């Protein structure tokens, strides 16, 4: 039995071995399936161009020469109007302080200008007045040049009348004019009075006065010129432009309103502690000097922003016209 068991165990193993050896293995064919090439969608969000993405075109051609033309125009206007403005401003302040009468002060200044021009032109009052108007006109001119630079379609000779020009020109004029008034008030104060700081109400009144003058000198003329031109005949237009008339009329007319502010500011400095009412109060003093001071300020403002404005405009137009050729 042991042999049978042994033979019984060995027989299946041999059969299994023979079957594994005799049965051939069939190789399965390998088929290469091409992988499809599909476009992979981009995960980036599409960008759309807006009008702000397009580069802005600036007209920077001959920019240095244009600024030089602005400077020459402002200098020509300033050197032309500074002598007469110096004499008038000195006369008004000396008359308000009681130091001298308006007529005598004008005579003395004119005599010095004729007999000793070098001393007059090198004096501190003249330097203050020239700096005031040179700086004011230069600011107005550079605003026009900046506008023509940002807007290539705008001619170089064109004058603007927007808010930016009013704010910039007023700021420059106020800073220079307040400094000039502070120095003039101390230089030509009342006899025997010691120089003291200018009070804040005086500065405030001078600020309103100068804002009115600047608005009437630089912003109103370009706005009123088209309306004036429609009412002017062709014969008048041959000799004078509507813009030139507006540059003379509007600064002079506003002095009727700004002169009382100027006189009240001077009176606050020269007579501190005086009441508003009464025979010799502030109101009576302002009413007393209103007429002649307004006439003097009109004579002052016509050359300052009338003649000076026309000269500045014409010189600048001529220089810019050459640069555009």
Beta strands, then each sheet from edge to edge (+ up, - down):
end
